[in-house]
Amino acid sequence: QVQLVESGGGLVQPGGSLRLSCAASGSIFRLYRMGWYRQAPGKQRELVADITSGGSTNYADSVKGRFTISRENAKNTVYLQMNSLKFEDTAVYYCNARHTIWGDSWGQGTQVTVSS
């Protein structure tokens, strides 16, 4: 498994931007599918975006056109650029690393609050 540490969360006004980062340990980061999930109070955790080891991306409909996931394998880091933030984007955002053999790893989460 890999250890994941998220950063970049905070308080932002509607329409603003944030970039989340997730730093991973280990030398096999490039082999993992990486994802960002979020969980709002009283709601289930949901997939926001993911990116395969080959760089293919997938987004939840609610964030398409506003969020961009990317990875930098040389730095063992995955990013989530969030633009045009809305009140409903408020949640704890979690980084996930997944591999068919080595399983799932989760970060501790970072709070994103969109408020005026």
Steps between C-alpha positions, in 0.01 A plus 500: 500500500593863466468780754312805379507855634258762366547874513354814350156512652354813654230764490411657167220718368258375236659527158848466643768238446707259703757239412523188709815291509553144611853381562561126502781292642669218314656445164204332331265797509491504121329161497202609708170642387461820700172658596346786692185436701297732718258466785262773609328492841221246503587366157685200366851525368495552125752486219599842368764403245754233430799445275647170390865406488483576128354846555136441406264711705144472621282762670175514687237685300474764770862613452554452126638815342597647838744253655815349350691204636863449407798304619872556508662161539851644544371669818266222612223757507145530373319832476144618485457847353159632600360805325162676514436354842144476624345476845422135430869420453547540874626169638797312632706390201687172515777368282486133401755266346371178350666197347343170405765307692612735777155630589384839626671774699340820630628833619379673814289752310510875454208736561372720219245761599328723246336791674435869452 
